[in-house]
Amino acid sequence: MRQQLIIHTAREIAETDGWDAVTTRRLAETIEYSQPVLYSHFANKDAIVSAVALHGFTELAERLQQARRTAADDQLALAGVAQAYLDFGLANPALYDAMFRLDIGVAFGQTEAPPPLHAGFDELRAVVTPLAGDRHLDTLTEVFWSALHGLVSLTLAGRLRASQAALRLPMLLALVQARPQSPTGGARANPSAQPPQPRHRQVRENSSRR
């Protein structure tokens, strides 16, 4: 109970005043615990930030799962999960900052990463799977995730044009849904087929047969 209250209070302070305002002293004053009580649950501020971030990953995974499970088809699942990701990041900038910018001592992309990280990635992979075709599934999922992360981060930083906000996600979804084509736009080329001969070579060969 105390640990959850510390995590919740730290998140509230960060969302209001930023992570620099989250100190053990302010936490102790806000929740009326002594600093020794805080230190009995968390070694330092970094440990508190890490705990907040892990709770954020759990919450994100749950929202993505809900969006996926309530969708009527694969394309709506992709769109729903993508929108849920954007909504989560934009509504919780300080939490998102803790999850992806601050050092929380977590190894991303590794088997030993905490379960909430795997759960979130698994939800993204689940909606990409039916649309992957012959593309490498985990890599496509990483690209999808990277694009969503970029949209959240750049929007929060004010680096994107607000007038185009409604166009970006549909464009991203169209790129993920598009099946790769060969350079000619048709089926994959037959490696045993002979390439067409240049026209001038055909003319010379025809002349030699006269």
RAWO-V627090 format. One record per backbone hydrogen bond with DSSP energy under -0.5 kcal/mol. CO is the residue of the C=O (numbers start at 1). NH is the residue of the N-H. Records with the same first field share a line. If there is no record, write none. Layout:
CO=NH  NH
This chain:
1=5
2=6
3=7
4=8
5=9
6=10
7=11
8=12
9=13
10=14
11=15
12=16
13=17  18
14=18
18=21
19=22
21=23
23=27
24=28
25=29
26=30
27=31
28=32  33
34=37  38
35=39
36=40
37=41
38=41  42
44=48
45=49
46=50
47=51
48=52
49=53
50=54
51=55
52=56
53=57
54=58
55=59
56=60
57=61
58=62
59=63
60=64
61=65
62=66
63=67
64=68
65=69
66=70
68=71
73=77
74=78
75=79
76=80
77=81
78=82
79=83
80=84
81=85
82=86
83=87
84=88
85=89
86=90
87=91
88=92
92=96
93=97
94=98
95=99
96=100
97=101  102
102=104
106=108
107=110
110=113
114=117  118
115=119
116=120
117=121
118=122
119=123
120=124
121=125
122=126
123=127
124=128
125=129
126=130
128=131  132
129=132
132=135
136=140
137=141
138=142
139=143
140=144
141=145
142=146
143=147
144=148
145=149
146=150
147=151
148=152
149=153
150=154
151=155
152=156
153=157
154=159  160
155=158
161=164
162=165
164=167  168
165=168  169
167=171
168=172
169=173
170=174
171=175
172=176
173=177
174=178
182=185
186=182
189=191
190=193
198=202
199=203
200=204
201=205
202=206
203=207
204=208
205=209
206=209
207=210
